[in-house]
């Protein structure tokens, strides 16, 4: 039998899979391609792959036989049962030390399970987030690999070669163990939900309060894209708002205002609740999509429920209004990323993962949907202090959010008085004000819990006494009618 030539195998010839194969071939690697529908392999080989260092395989065995050891096989198939099915089909042909890489949008608990199952068989399993869409896959995606660290030396060169570059650095590094790669991709997608919601709120305020046309709003986004808000999502928003349908009217105005979602933002919000982390902006972004889907109810509510009419003279200075809005968007984005990294930090502690925070920020700087200019500052912040407690404690972000506060508050106040919903802007500011509050009204909340359910409370150290000892769970008989037995304390 001829010596195997394949540097990497890839299963799944949808758009992402094909583009990733072509990307790897462009970088001098030989890729073995396979698809469950084998006719797709032949079509790919006769067209896009023709003349390139790509080998078409018509069976799992042929795929494996064409790969150099240790074999590196990427799965780009639908998350869930399909991933498990292909792993089962591969196992009879693999040897200890071979590597399976799941590049789909798998939920990280599934990656944890697969990592453990395959570790017991001597197979190295990697769950890698892949972001950037079809163009990213073709010319350089953001790659977020995690799992069996023994696999990293064998895939590092290929992954970093095909990934996007930012200031010459690859937007790919090792994230951490088990499902850490897919976990970070999940948080990335949650931040993406937040960024998109914030942008739509800025658009809505300009349109309804400012009376701007879509072209004018597109021009504002174009200007913002040259400053602190320089990012992929601002860039595409500019293009969308300038795009006319065949009749010369903006296409965006013809699109139903009911948003879809695939669940990754919801996963992030649920995990934040599980870990007790106040990732409020992503949660509100998910709920905003849910509210948008209630289109028929909103139509009825619009004719029934009263609210303020937008005032024609609400804005005295149009340029100041736009500048304030820019600061509101910038500050809210900072909060979203700060919350995302709070969640990642807590996951590291909870799941006992040693996570590479500077590398995570670097991975998001290029190739992915949430890439933006200020991710360079996040990378810098975590390189200076990998154990940074919160992004807001870094001087760059402290200064940025201090400067943005006035415009941020004025924008939200204006939207509120004009009856314009700003769930993401508002929750970002509420989080900020809550986070900087040395004292919150949770003392009253704890008293309420103890009153109706004997859930106990603790006293402030400076208020401790013989009757109210410091550091102990205390129950008070608030009415004189209850007992002195307290409920057990727990963290939900």
N, C-alpha and C positions, 0 to 999 in steps of 0.2 A: 504493500500500500504506500502511496506517495506521502511524503512528509506533510503534515497539516500546515496550512498557510495562514489561517484566520487568527487575527489578533483579538477579535471580539465577535461574539454572536449576538444577533438581535432578533427577538420574536415579536411580531406585530407590525404589519406594514400599512398602518393608517398614516395620516399626514405626518404626525410627530415622529413615528418610527422611520419612515422613509427619509425625512429630512435629517435626522440624527445620523443615519447611515451615510448619507451623502457628505455630511459635515466631517465625519471621521475619515472617509475616503479622501477628502480634500486635504486632510492633514497627514496623509501617507500611511494610514492604517488599512489593513485588509479586514473587511467585515463580512461575516456569513449571515445571510438574511433568510428568515423563515416566517411563514404565515400559515395559520390553520387552513385557510382557503388557499390551496397551493397554486391555483391559477394566478393569484395576485403576485406570487413570486416570479412566475414567468413573465407577466406583464411588466413588472418592475425591472427585471433583467433586460428585457428587450427595449425599454424606453429610458427612464431616468438613470438607471444604473449602467447602461451600455458603455463599455470601454473603460469603466472605473474598476478600482481594486475591490470589487464586491463579488462574492460567491453566492449563488442561489442554492438553497437546500430544499429538498422536497420531502424531508422527513426529519423528525427529531434526531434520529441516529446519524443521518447525514450531516446535520448541523454540528453535532458534537464531534464527529470524526474529523471534521475540517478545522477544528480549533487547536491551537497550540496550548500546552499545559503551563500553568494552571488555566483551565478553561474559564473564560469570562463571558457570561451570557446575560444580556439585558432583556428584561421583559417590559414591553410597552403595550400592555393589554389592559382591558377594562378592570378596574379595581374590584376585588371581591373573589368570587368563585373561580373566575378565569385564571387568576394568579396561582391559586392552589392547584388547579387542574394542570397547568403547565409545569409546576414544580414536580408534581407526581409523575408526569410523563418524562421529565428530564432525569430524575433520580436513578433509574436503572442504568443509565449510560455514563454517569459521573463518578469521579473518584474523590477520595479525601483531598482537601485542599483546593478543589474547584470552587468557583464563585458564581453565585446567582445574584443578579442585581434587579430589584423591582423599581423601575423608573416611573411607575404610574402614580395616580393620586390616592394611594392606599391610606386607610386610617391607621394611625401609628400603633394602636393595640394589636392589629393584625400583623404588623411588622414585628412587634415584640414576640408574638407567638411563633411566627415563621423563623425568626432568628434563633429562638430556643430549640425548636424542633430540628432545624438543620444543623445546629451546633452539635447535637447528639449524634448526627450521622457523619460528622467531620466535614460538612460543606459550609463554606463561609457565605453568609447571607448579608446583603447590603440593601437597605431601603434608601433610595435617593430621590429627594425632591428635584423636579425639573420644571423650570419656569422660563417663560419667554414666548410661548405660543409657537406657531409653525415657523415664523421667521427666526426666532431665537434658536430653535432646534437646528435650523439649517446653517445659521452663521455664527452661533455662539449663545447658548443658553446659560442661565444661572443653574448650577448643579449643587445640591446639598446632600452629600452622601453620609450615611451613618450605618452602624451595625457592627459586623465583625471587623475589628481594627486590623486583624491579620491580613485582610483583603486589600487594605489601602495601598501598600507599596506596589501591588500588582495592577491597580487600576488608576493610580494617581497620574501617571504620565498621560494616559489617554484622556481622562476626564479633564485635566487642566489644559490640555492642548485644544480640545473641542469647545471648552467653555468660553463665555464672553470674557473680555479683558477690560479692566478699569485702571487707567494710568499704568498700563503694562502688567498689572497683576491679574492672575486668573480669578474669575468669580466662582471659585470652587475650592473648597478645602474640607478637611475631615470635620464633621460636626460633633459626633459623640457615639456612644454605644447603642445597641438594640434599635428601637424605633426612633432615635433622636433625629435622623435626617428627615423622615416623614413628619415628625412632630414640628420641626422648624418650618417645613413647607406648609403645614396646616396654619401655623401662626402667620406666615407670609400671606397666605390667602385671606386670613381674617383681616390683616392690615389693609390688604387690597380692597376688601369690602368697605372698610372705613374710609379710605382715600376716595373711593368712587362716590360714596354718600356725601362726603364733605364737598366734593367738586359739584355735585348736582345741587346741593343747597346754595352754594355760591351763585350758580347759574340761575336758580329760582329767584334769589333775592335781586339779582341784577335785572331779571326779566320783569318781575312783578312790581318791585318797589322802584327800581331805576328806570323802568320803561325802555330798556335797551333792546335793540333788535338782535337777532341771532348773530348777524355779522359783527355787530359792535361787541357782543360778548366774546365772540371768537377773537377779535382784536385784543381784548383785555387779556384773555388767556395766552395769546401770542406774546404779549409784553411780559406777563408773569413768568413765562417759560424762559426768559432771559435773565431772571433773577433768582431769589432764594427758593422759588417754587419750581425751578427747572426740573422736569420729571417726564417720564413716559406718559403717564395718565393725563397730565396737563397738555402735553403735546398732541395727543390724539383727540382730546376734547376740542382744542383749537381747530383741528381738521374737520371734525364732525360738524361743528357749528358753522363752518364755511361751505359745507357740502349742500348743493341744491339738487332737488329732484328735476326730472325732465321739464316740468312746467315752470321752473325758475324759483320755486319756493323751497325753503329749507326742509330737507328730508326729515330732520329730527322732530319737526312739529307734526309729522304724520305718524309717528311711532306711538303705539299704545303705551300709556304710562302705568304699566303693570310689570314689575321686574321679576325675573326668574332667579333661581339659585340652585347650585348643585350640592350644597350641604357642608362645604368645608368651613365657611364662616360660622355656621351653626355649631360644628364640632368645636371650633375655637371657643365660642361663647359657653358651651356646655362644660368644656374642660376648665375654663376660668372659674365657673361656679364650683366645680368639683374641688379645685385647688384653693378656693377662697380668695381669688385675686380679682380686684375691681376693674376688669377690662371692659369698661362701660361703653366705650366708643364702638368697638366691634359689635357688642350686643345690640346697641341702638341701630347700627347699620343693618343688621340682620332683621330686626323688628320693622325697620323702615321698608324693607323689601316686602315683608309680610303685609304691612298696611297698604302698600301700593297694589297688592294683588286683590284687595277688597274693592275693586273698581265699581261694581254695581252698587254696593253699600255707600261708597263715597259720593256717587252721583245723587243718591237719595238724601244723604246727609247735607249735601251742599244746598239743597232747597229747603231744609228743615232747621238746621242749626245756625244760630246767629253768630256773628263775629265782626271785628272791625273791617271796614272797607279801606283799601289801600288809598292813602291820601296822595293827591297829585303834587302836593308841595312838601312831601315828606323829606326830600333831599334838597338841602340848600346849596351844597357844593358837590358837584358830581365827581370831581377828581378826588376829593377827600373821602367820599363814600367808597370809591374803588380802592383807594389806599388802605382804608380801614378794613375793608373786606379781604384784601390781600393778607393783612396781618392776622385777621381772624382765621383764615385758612391755614396760614403758616403755623400759628400757635396750636391749632387743633391737630394738625399733622404731627407736631412734636409730641403732643400728649398721646396720640395713637401709638407712635413708635415706642414711647416710654412705657406705656401699658403693655405693649407686645413683649418688650424685653423683661418687664417685671414677671410676666407669665413664664417666659423661657427660664428665667432665673429660678422661679419657684419649682418648675418642673424638674430642673436639675437637682434641686434639693430633695424633692419628693421621690423621684425615681432613681436617685443615686447615679445621675449621669454627670460626668465631667464635661461640660459643654464649652465650646470654643467661641465665646462671644465676639471677639474681634473678627474672627473668620466669618461668622454669621452675617455681620454687618457688611463685610467685604463682598460676600456672595450676592447680596442684594443690591450692590452698587451698579451692576451692569447685567444686561441680558434678560432681567426679569420684569414683571409687570409693575412692581412697586419701585423700580430703580429711580433714584432722584439724587440731585446734587448734594443734599445734606447728609446722605448716607456716608459720605466721606468723613464728615464730622463725627458720626456715630462710630465709625471704624477707629478714628483717631482717639475718641474718648475711651473706648475699651482697650485700645493698645496702651494708652497711658495708665489705665487702671482696670485690668481684667475683672476685678471684683467690685466694680462700681455698683453701688447700691441702687441708684436710679439715675437715668439719663439727665433728669432735671437738676441733679447735683453737680453736673459738669458745667464749668464756667460758660462755655459757648452757648449751651442751651438755657442756662439761667439768664444770661444776658439777652438772648433772643426772645425768650418768653416775657421778660420784663419790658422790653421795647414794644412788644406786640400787644400788651395788655389793653391799652386804651382803645385801640381800634377793634380789638376782639370784643370788648364789653359793649362798645357803642353799636357794633354790628348786630349783636344778639338782642340788645334792647330795642333797636330799630325794627328788627324782624318781629319781635314779640308785639310791639305796639301796632304793627301793621297786619298782624294775623298770619304771618308766614311761618310755617313749621321749620325748625332748625334742630332736629333731634341730635345730630352728631356734634354740631357746633356747641349746643347748650350743654350736652353731657360732658364734653371736653372741659368746658369752663367750670362746671359743677365739680368735676373730679379735681381740677386744679385747686379750687377754693377749699374743697374738703381735705385734700392732701396737705395743704399749707396751714390748716387749722390745728393749733395745738390742742384745742378742746372741741369735741363734737357733742351733740345732744344724746349720744348713746348712753349717757348716765341715766337719763330718764327712761330710755328704752329698757335698760337692764332692770330698773325699778319696776316697770310694768310687767316684765317677764317674771320677776320674783313675786309680784302681787298676785297674778292670776295662775301661776304655775309652779311657784316655789323653785324657780330655776337658779336662784342665788345670784350674788354679785360680789365684786371685790371693791375695797375702798381705796381711795388715793392715799399714797404713803404719808402725805402731810396731814391727812385726816384720821389716821389710825389711832385707836384707843383700846382700852381693855375690852370694851363691849364690841368694838369693830376692829379686830386684829388685822394687821397688814398681811397680804398674801394668802388669805384664807377665803374659801367660798362661804358666804354668809347668807342666811335666810332670815327675814324679819316677818313677824306676824303683824302685817300691816293693819288689820281690822280688829284684832283682838279675838276674832272668832275662829281663825284658822289654826292649824297645828304648827308644830315646830319641826316637822320632818320636811327636808328639802328634796327636790328631785335631783337625779344624777346630772352632772354637767357633761356636755359633749360638744364636739365641733361637727356640724352637719357638713 
